[in-house]
């Protein structure tokens, strides 16, 4: 007998399980079809494991800098990285959170079906497309017949053609998270968020790092001041960076000793040798073999095409959310979209934010975080822009913390006073950006944020002072 539910969700990542819980709490019967593990890429191959490694690297780097805080390490005492223990800690965190997601599904009576789902067209099960044929792990099959479907299948690392990936020497971020040992040297192809985070983490662990980026700067999607500050921090760590550079895929060669590759930069060919190579050149949607050809669901540039307001596809009862629709490929964006899709499905007006109003975080050391327009893009959109930029070194807490690199930058409309964007670099920037997200939601203007009393001494004063600086009223 087929399983009949109100809502079937393809994919149990952050977007999928968030949508499932919201639908269940709205009184809908829900089934999740997941071919791997609940939690998706974020929990098992992305956000959580990578941030665990970044935290271990931060602790190691801080211990090595202990003398700057007046903490002496006895002569002859060595500080080293126990990579096995680092990975054990990472795996333990992932498992704990995985159990938490499983418990959340049970608490909300959400049926989880482990298997590969494929949407089928009109059949004996349903007069319209949307039923899901599930190939179970044991070779058996099951059919789920829902009233509504949410596609939340996520994404995977994009691979470059001609690269001899082997899962050990030449890898994507998926395989790198399971390395049995730390590389002594690495070539990172791609200077976006993932590449920068891995460069920061491995350099803090003591790995010799080289980054190759095709754009004219690292983090090309971020404000230029953010890119410049992060590039400076990486250089200080000893990271070698090539921008406006192109990898010659046919030159990549892995041997027992390592990897050799050639790049073209400024009209010259440069050979690079490293123990391993990490390719981080973006992600592509998991839209293959879903049975979309049996529906009126369309794809565009490798992602499911949706109505931006409702998240409906070409079939009104089929929605899509998260990485598989492109846009901002972040776990919290997928969660937000999952909530919005269910809001619409249950007869409410969805409250989906624009992509630019979703916080973007980079967990390097120092961290970076942004929301809204960059200065360049705001000007390109025709805004009459004014900016203020406050260096963190003027804040007492930043000096006390020993992390005075970075700044808080505010972009506003000179004519209306509206807040257009906030860009942070520095310790705990990924936490501080939440205030800017709230300000955007409430449509607060910089003057209002600046007038709010911020505790002293804190890093949050950076936000207050940068906002006040727009009016020439900063105390710093």
Long-range contacts (C-beta under 8 A, 24 or more apart in sequence): 2-125, 2-131, 2-142, 2-143, 2-144, 2-145, 3-31, 3-111, 3-113, 3-142, 3-143, 3-144, 3-145, 4-29, 4-144, 4-145, 4-146, 5-29, 5-30, 5-31, 5-111, 5-144, 5-145, 5-146, 5-147, 6-30, 6-146, 6-147, 6-148, 7-31, 7-146, 7-147, 7-148, 7-149, 7-150, 7-342, 7-345, 8-32, 8-33, 8-117, 8-130, 8-132, 8-144, 8-146, 8-148, 8-149, 8-150, 9-33, 9-149, 9-150, 9-152, 10-117, 10-119, 10-132, 10-149, 10-150, 10-151, 10-152, 10-153, 10-290, 11-40, 11-151, 11-152, 11-153, 11-154, 11-286, 11-322, 11-324, 12-37, 12-38, 12-39, 12-40, 12-101, 12-112, 12-152, 13-39, 13-40, 13-41, 13-42, 13-43, 13-152, 13-154, 13-322, 13-331, 13-334, 14-39, 14-40, 14-42, 14-43, 14-322, 14-331, 14-332, 14-334, 14-335, 14-338, 15-40, 15-152, 15-154, 15-321, 15-322, 15-323, 15-331, 15-334, 15-335, 15-337, 15-338, 16-40, 16-150, 16-152, 16-321, 16-322, 16-334, 16-338, 17-101, 17-104, 17-105, 17-110, 18-334, 18-335, 18-338, 18-339, 19-150, 19-152, 19-321, 19-338, 19-339, 19-341, 19-342, 20-105, 20-108, 20-110, 21-104, 21-108, 21-110, 22-338, 22-339, 22-342, 22-343, 23-342, 23-345, 23-346, 24-108, 24-109, 24-110, 25-108, 26-342, 26-346, 28-346, 30-108, 30-110, 30-111, 31-110, 31-111, 31-112, 31-113, 31-144, 31-146, 32-105, 32-110, 32-111, 32-112, 32-113, 33-113, 33-115, 33-116, 33-117, 33-132, 33-134, 33-144, 34-112, 34-113, 34-114, 35-114, 35-115, 35-116, 35-117, 37-98, 38-98, 38-101, 38-102, 38-105, 38-112, 39-94, 39-97, 39-98, 39-101, 40-154, 41-154, 41-155, 41-156, 41-323, 42-331, 43-94, 43-97, 43-98, 43-101, 44-94, 44-98, 45-173, 45-174, 45-177, 46-173, 46-331, 47-331, 48-93, 48-94, 48-97, 49-90, 49-91, 49-93, 49-94, 49-177, 50-173, 50-177, 50-194, 50-197, 50-198, 50-201, 50-363, 51-363, 52-89, 52-90, 52-93, 52-94, 53-86, 53-90, 53-177, 53-201, 54-197, 54-200, 54-201, 54-363, 54-364, 54-365, 56-81, 56-86, 56-89, 56-90, 56-205, 57-200, 57-201, 57-202, 57-204, 57-205, 57-365, 58-204, 58-365, 60-204, 60-205, 61-204, 61-365, 65-402, 68-402, 69-402, 81-182, 81-205, 81-206, 83-180, 83-181, 83-182, 87-178, 87-179, 87-180, 90-177, 113-142, 113-144, 115-142, 116-289, 117-144, 117-290, 118-289, 118-290, 118-291, 119-149, 119-290, 119-291, 119-292, 119-294, 119-295, 119-297, 119-318, 120-291, 120-294, 121-291, 121-294, 121-295, 128-315, 128-317, 129-294, 129-295, 129-296, 129-315, 129-318, 130-295, 130-315, 130-317, 130-318, 133-291, 147-317, 148-317, 148-318, 148-319, 148-345, 149-317, 149-318, 149-319, 150-318, 150-319, 150-320, 150-321, 150-338, 150-341, 150-342, 151-290, 151-297, 151-304, 151-313, 151-318, 151-319, 151-320, 151-321, 151-324, 152-320, 152-321, 152-322, 152-324, 152-334, 152-338, 153-285, 153-286, 153-287, 153-290, 153-322, 153-324, 154-285, 154-286, 154-322, 154-323, 154-324, 154-334, 155-283, 155-284, 155-285, 155-286, 155-322, 155-323, 155-324, 155-329, 156-283, 156-284, 156-286, 157-279, 157-280, 157-281, 157-282, 157-283, 157-284, 158-281, 158-282, 158-283, 158-284, 159-279, 160-189, 160-247, 160-249, 160-279, 160-281, 161-249, 162-249, 162-250, 162-252, 163-249, 163-252, 163-279, 164-252, 164-253, 164-254, 165-279, 166-254, 168-276, 169-254, 169-258, 169-259, 169-275, 169-276, 169-277, 170-252, 170-254, 170-259, 170-276, 170-277, 170-279, 171-276, 171-277, 171-278, 171-279, 172-278, 172-279, 172-280, 173-198, 173-278, 173-280, 176-278, 179-276, 182-206, 182-207, 183-207, 183-274, 183-275, 183-276, 184-208, 184-275, 185-209, 185-210, 185-258, 185-273, 185-274, 185-275, 185-276, 186-210, 186-274, 186-275, 186-276, 186-277, 186-278, 187-212, 187-259, 187-261, 187-272, 187-274, 187-276, 187-277, 187-278, 188-212, 188-277, 188-278, 188-280, 189-247, 189-261, 189-277, 189-278, 189-279, 189-280, 189-281, 190-279, 190-280, 190-281, 190-282, 191-215, 191-217, 191-218, 191-219, 191-220, 191-241, 191-243, 192-218, 192-219, 192-220, 192-221, 192-280, 192-281, 192-282, 193-219, 193-360, 193-362, 194-280, 195-278, 195-280, 196-230, 196-234, 196-362, 196-364, 197-362, 197-363, 197-364, 198-278, 198-280, 199-234, 199-239, 199-364, 200-233, 200-234, 200-237, 200-364, 200-365, 201-364, 201-365, 203-234, 203-237, 203-238, 203-239, 204-237, 204-365, 208-238, 208-274, 209-234, 209-237, 209-238, 209-239, 209-240, 210-239, 210-240, 210-241, 210-242, 210-272, 210-274, 211-239, 211-240, 211-241, 211-242, 212-242, 212-245, 212-247, 212-263, 212-272, 213-241, 213-242, 213-243, 213-244, 213-245, 214-244, 214-245, 214-246, 215-243, 215-244, 216-243, 216-244, 217-243, 218-243, 219-362, 219-368, 222-360, 222-362, 222-368, 222-370, 222-374, 222-423, 223-370, 223-374, 223-375, 223-376, 223-409, 223-411, 223-421, 223-423, 224-374, 224-375, 224-376, 225-375, 225-389, 225-407, 225-409, 225-423, 225-425, 226-368, 226-370, 226-409, 226-423, 226-425, 229-366, 229-368, 229-405, 229-406, 229-407, 229-425, 230-362, 230-364, 230-366, 230-368, 230-425, 233-364, 233-365, 233-366, 233-405, 234-364, 242-270, 245-270, 252-277, 283-323, 283-329, 285-323, 285-324, 285-325, 285-326, 286-323, 286-324, 287-324, 300-326, 301-326, 302-326, 308-352, 309-350, 309-352, 310-340, 310-341, 310-344, 310-350, 311-337, 311-340, 311-341, 311-344, 311-350, 311-352, 312-344, 319-344, 319-345, 327-355, 328-355, 328-358, 328-360, 330-358, 330-360, 330-361, 332-358, 332-359, 333-358, 353-441, 356-421, 357-437, 357-440, 357-441, 359-433, 359-434, 359-436, 359-437, 361-429, 361-430, 361-433, 362-430, 363-430, 366-403, 366-405, 366-406, 366-425, 366-426, 366-427, 366-429, 367-424, 367-425, 367-426, 367-427, 367-428, 367-429, 367-430, 368-406, 368-423, 368-424, 368-425, 368-429, 369-423, 369-424, 369-429, 369-430, 369-432, 369-433, 370-421, 370-422, 370-423, 370-424, 370-433, 371-421, 371-422, 371-433, 371-436, 371-437, 371-440, 372-411, 372-419, 372-420, 372-421, 372-422, 372-436, 372-440, 373-411, 373-420, 373-421, 374-411, 374-421, 374-423, 375-409, 375-411, 375-421, 378-411, 378-413, 378-420, 378-421, 383-413, 383-420, 384-413, 384-414, 384-415, 385-411, 385-412, 385-413, 385-414, 385-420, 386-411, 386-412, 386-413, 386-414, 386-470, 387-411, 387-412, 387-470, 388-466, 388-467, 388-469, 388-470, 388-474, 389-466, 389-469, 390-462, 390-465, 390-466, 390-469, 390-474, 390-476, 392-426, 392-427, 392-459, 392-462, 394-465, 394-476, 395-457, 395-459, 395-461, 395-462, 395-465, 395-476, 396-456, 396-457, 397-457, 397-458, 397-459, 397-461, 398-426, 398-427, 398-459, 398-462, 400-457, 401-427, 401-459, 403-427, 407-462, 408-432, 408-462, 408-463, 408-465, 408-466, 409-466, 410-446, 410-466, 410-467, 410-469, 410-470, 412-445, 412-446, 412-470, 417-445, 417-446, 417-447, 418-443, 418-445, 419-444, 419-445, 419-446, 419-449, 422-463, 422-466, 424-462, 424-463, 426-459, 426-462, 427-459, 428-459, 432-459, 432-460, 432-462, 432-463, 435-460, 435-463, 436-463, 446-470, 446-471, 447-471
